[in-house]
Amino acid sequence: MHVVGAFVPCDPQICWRAFTAVSTLVDWVPGLLRAQTIAMSQGLPGEVHFEHVGGFAYTLVYVYDVAAREVRWEPKLGPREGVSGFARFDAAPDGTELIYGLEPGAARGEADVQRIVDAFVDWVTVRR
């Protein structure tokens, strides 16, 4: 698993809500064309279907530790394209420490991990 950390100059709760909002994923996830919630879990998206540029699609299943602001996911459908990973949002002075991990697969490499983290930080920083 490739893990990247980044400082986000926003409150951890703002980061958490932004990251778990399926409706805005296409605004910041590179190459994402569509994200659709299929099922909910703990009031949060539990299963989400994704369609990306290049014609690949997959469905991920999510598990949440709300108190720790941590989410984990793994592929349900399209395991060749889908990836396992996690994100955690820890309180830090004047913001949040984002820890993001991704198990690189056929459709995602290690460089994608940093690109996704950078895109999220840029988006949530501008959005707040």
C-alpha positions as MATLAB code, in Angstrom:
seq = 'MHVVGAFVPCDPQICWRAFTAVSTLVDWVPGLLRAQTIAMSQGLPGEVHFEHVGGFAYTLVYVYDVAAREVRWEPKLGPREGVSGFARFDAAPDGTELIYGLEPGAARGEADVQRIVDAFVDWVTVRR';
ca = [
       0.000    0.000    0.000;
       1.277    3.451   -0.908;
       0.538    6.035    1.826;
       0.790    9.822    1.501;
       0.257   12.524    4.101;
      -0.689   16.144    3.517;
      -1.578   19.182    5.569;
      -4.946   20.779    4.777;
      -5.553   24.286    6.163;
      -9.184   23.444    7.035;
     -11.011   21.995   10.028;
     -10.959   18.149   10.088;
     -14.765   18.007   10.081;
     -14.901   20.122    6.906;
     -12.369   17.788    5.257;
     -14.286   14.702    6.402;
     -17.606   15.964    5.048;
     -16.010   17.021    1.762;
     -14.241   13.684    1.251;
     -17.332   11.589    1.999;
     -19.697   13.644   -0.210;
     -20.267   11.525   -3.315;
     -22.117   14.373   -5.037;
     -18.918   16.442   -5.318;
     -16.345   13.740   -6.093;
     -16.418   14.563   -9.819;
     -15.355   18.103   -8.895;
     -11.961   17.009   -7.597;
     -11.105   13.344   -8.343;
      -8.893   13.358  -11.459;
     -10.516   11.572  -14.393;
     -13.783   10.792  -12.618;
     -16.832   11.187  -14.863;
     -19.580    9.868  -12.593;
     -20.084    8.664   -9.020;
     -23.396    7.216   -7.889;
     -24.336    6.057   -4.394;
     -25.877    2.585   -4.511;
     -26.331    1.983   -0.769;
     -25.889    3.914    2.473;
     -24.113    2.801    5.686;
     -24.194    4.726    8.979;
     -25.794    7.636    7.118;
     -22.827    7.743    4.721;
     -22.275    6.217    1.266;
     -21.757    2.481    1.811;
     -21.467    1.400   -1.815;
     -20.589    3.686   -4.716;
     -20.307    3.034   -8.442;
     -17.605    4.980  -10.337;
     -17.054    5.653  -14.039;
     -13.757    7.125  -15.233;
     -12.221    8.594  -18.359;
     -10.865    5.730  -20.420;
     -14.020    3.664  -20.012;
     -13.224    1.836  -16.799;
     -15.819    1.435  -14.063;
     -15.980   -0.212  -10.669;
     -17.979   -0.304   -7.446;
     -16.420    0.257   -4.025;
     -17.753   -0.702   -0.602;
     -16.973    1.673    2.281;
     -16.563    1.129    6.029;
     -16.410    4.122    8.379;
     -14.959    4.902   11.780;
     -16.783    8.197   12.229;
     -15.222    9.003   15.626;
     -11.713    8.685   14.146;
     -12.768   10.340   10.853;
     -11.426    7.330    8.965;
     -12.886    5.586    5.933;
     -11.738    2.356    4.279;
     -12.822    0.954    0.927;
     -12.414   -2.105   -1.247;
     -13.744   -3.156   -4.636;
     -17.013   -5.045   -4.929;
     -17.426   -5.025   -8.724;
     -14.638   -4.384  -11.216;
     -11.805   -5.543   -8.917;
      -9.236   -5.104  -11.681;
      -9.985   -1.359  -11.891;
     -11.177   -0.744   -8.334;
      -8.667   -0.302   -5.535;
      -8.514   -0.800   -1.794;
      -7.526    2.102    0.381;
      -8.226    4.403    3.293;
      -8.301    8.053    4.295;
      -8.018    9.547    7.770;
      -8.427   13.166    8.841;
      -6.527   14.004   12.037;
      -6.719   17.343   13.841;
      -3.535   19.396   13.507;
      -2.603   22.948   14.532;
      -4.486   25.293   12.182;
      -5.955   22.468   10.093;
      -5.964   18.784    9.310;
      -3.399   16.099    8.648;
      -4.760   13.919    5.840;
      -3.353   10.403    5.653;
      -4.343    8.652    2.403;
      -3.423    5.131    1.399;
      -4.105    3.267   -1.812;
      -3.261   -0.233   -2.941;
      -2.097    0.381   -6.508;
      -3.804   -1.839   -9.073;
      -4.135   -2.263  -12.817;
      -5.926    1.075  -13.255;
      -4.115    3.096  -10.553;
      -0.429    3.468   -9.822;
       1.594    5.013   -7.014;
       1.725    8.388   -8.805;
      -2.081    8.515   -8.668;
      -1.994    8.540   -4.863;
      -0.177   11.865   -4.702;
      -2.260   13.275   -7.561;
      -5.510   12.421   -5.737;
      -4.278   13.904   -2.451;
      -3.096   17.087   -4.174;
      -6.416   17.434   -6.006;
      -8.385   17.031   -2.762;
      -6.240   19.552   -0.855;
      -6.512   22.106   -3.670;
     -10.263   21.628   -4.017;
     -11.197   21.701   -0.326;
      -8.891   24.679    0.320;
     -10.501   26.750   -2.449;
     -13.998   25.540   -1.552;
     -13.906   26.520    2.126;
];
